[in-house]
Amino acid sequence: MGRVQKVVIRLGLSVVFAFIVTRLFFQNMAAIKILGLALIFFGLAYLFEYLRRQA
């Protein structure tokens, strides 16, 4: 799987999970905050991959 495909998949999944989490716990959250949470999830995916490779 190519590098671009991994980025697209991770970005898509982070947006989906952020949307689900905010709709479950914070029903009236603004869209910009949902995107912010998605960026946090996206960053965490790369942080965890980095830490996994270090171990």
CYANA upper distance limits for C-alpha pairs under 8 A (distance plus 0.5 A):
  1 MET  CA      5 GLN  CA      7.01
  1 MET  CA      6 LYS  CA      7.53
  2 GLY  CA      6 LYS  CA      6.96
  3 ARG  CA      7 VAL  CA      6.91
  4 VAL  CA      8 VAL  CA      6.73
  5 GLN  CA      9 ILE  CA      6.60
  6 LYS  CA     10 ARG  CA      6.52
  7 VAL  CA     11 LEU  CA      6.45
  8 VAL  CA     12 GLY  CA      6.51
  9 ILE  CA     13 LEU  CA      6.57
 10 ARG  CA     14 SER  CA      6.49
 10 ARG  CA     42 PHE  CA      6.94
 10 ARG  CA     45 ALA  CA      7.94
 11 LEU  CA     15 VAL  CA      6.81
 11 LEU  CA     38 ALA  CA      8.22
 11 LEU  CA     42 PHE  CA      6.55
 12 GLY  CA     16 VAL  CA      6.79
 13 LEU  CA     17 PHE  CA      6.52
 14 SER  CA     18 ALA  CA      6.45
 14 SER  CA     38 ALA  CA      5.43
 14 SER  CA     39 LEU  CA      7.73
 14 SER  CA     41 PHE  CA      5.99
 14 SER  CA     42 PHE  CA      6.15
 15 VAL  CA     19 PHE  CA      6.60
 15 VAL  CA     34 ILE  CA      8.26
 15 VAL  CA     35 LEU  CA      7.33
 15 VAL  CA     38 ALA  CA      5.39
 15 VAL  CA     39 LEU  CA      8.44
 16 VAL  CA     20 ILE  CA      6.75
 16 VAL  CA     38 ALA  CA      8.48
 17 PHE  CA     21 VAL  CA      6.54
 17 PHE  CA     38 ALA  CA      7.94
 18 ALA  CA     22 THR  CA      6.57
 18 ALA  CA     34 ILE  CA      6.48
 18 ALA  CA     35 LEU  CA      7.96
 18 ALA  CA     37 LEU  CA      6.35
 18 ALA  CA     38 ALA  CA      5.65
 18 ALA  CA     41 PHE  CA      8.06
 19 PHE  CA     23 ARG  CA      6.61
 19 PHE  CA     34 ILE  CA      6.75
 19 PHE  CA     38 ALA  CA      8.49
 20 ILE  CA     24 LEU  CA      6.64
 21 VAL  CA     25 PHE  CA      6.64
 21 VAL  CA     26 PHE  CA      8.21
 22 THR  CA     26 PHE  CA      5.32
 22 THR  CA     27 GLN  CA      6.81
 22 THR  CA     29 MET  CA      7.31
 22 THR  CA     34 ILE  CA      7.36
 23 ARG  CA     27 GLN  CA      5.23
 23 ARG  CA     28 ASN  CA      8.19
 23 ARG  CA     29 MET  CA      8.45
 29 MET  CA     33 LYS  CA      7.22
 29 MET  CA     34 ILE  CA      7.61
 30 ALA  CA     34 ILE  CA      7.11
 31 ALA  CA     35 LEU  CA      6.84
 32 ILE  CA     36 GLY  CA      6.71
 33 LYS  CA     37 LEU  CA      6.71
 34 ILE  CA     38 ALA  CA      6.70
 35 LEU  CA     39 LEU  CA      6.72
 36 GLY  CA     40 ILE  CA      6.86
 37 LEU  CA     41 PHE  CA      6.78
 38 ALA  CA     42 PHE  CA      6.58
 39 LEU  CA     43 GLY  CA      6.58
 40 ILE  CA     44 LEU  CA      6.63
 41 PHE  CA     45 ALA  CA      6.76
 42 PHE  CA     46 TYR  CA      7.28
 43 GLY  CA     47 LEU  CA      6.68
 44 LEU  CA     48 PHE  CA      6.48
 45 ALA  CA     49 GLU  CA      6.73
 46 TYR  CA     50 TYR  CA      6.61
 47 LEU  CA     51 LEU  CA      6.73
 48 PHE  CA     52 ARG  CA      6.47
 49 GLU  CA     53 ARG  CA      6.74
 50 TYR  CA     54 GLN  CA      6.86
 51 LEU  CA     55 ALA  CA      7.01
